[in-house]
Amino acid sequence: MLKYYNYDIVFQEIPNEVTLAVNITNCPNRCSGCHSKHLQQDIGIALNEDEVIRLIEKYDSAITCFCFMGGDSAPHKIAELAQFIQSKYSKLKVGWYSGCSTLPDNFKNTAFRYIKLGAYVAEFGNLKSKHSNQQLFEVMQNGVMKDISYQFRS
């Protein structure tokens, strides 16, 4: 079961978007230097279609993007929820921050507008660093992923 710990409205995770960032728990990655170790635990509130609706409708007029922060333990469930969001809220963009370096096999990325890939590695830095191993992609309608990481490095 997919669960989340908390959420916040953020302005820096996705360029030019007001994003409802939902922190998914049960992270399997165990990145060295993880700043949110509590998200490695299987804790929190069930994240299903009803809960997604509740969150979006609470902030609907204030947000332009819904972003799953994590979810690598259930990526196909994240993709299903992204598809649900797109079918119900077509103007709302959907993002996913994954700590994995690649998408899983048979992963449908077309419900997403943005996908971040890559674990945090301290010596490479985050997306703002030109040496970062992380990349943020804009997903085109045909599923092609365009690297837009440069937008973090002004």
Helices and strands as residue ranges (DSSP letters): E 3-10, E 19-24, G 37-40, E 45-46, H 49-59, E 65-69, H 75-88, E 93-97, E 114-117, E 135-139, E 145-147, G 149-152
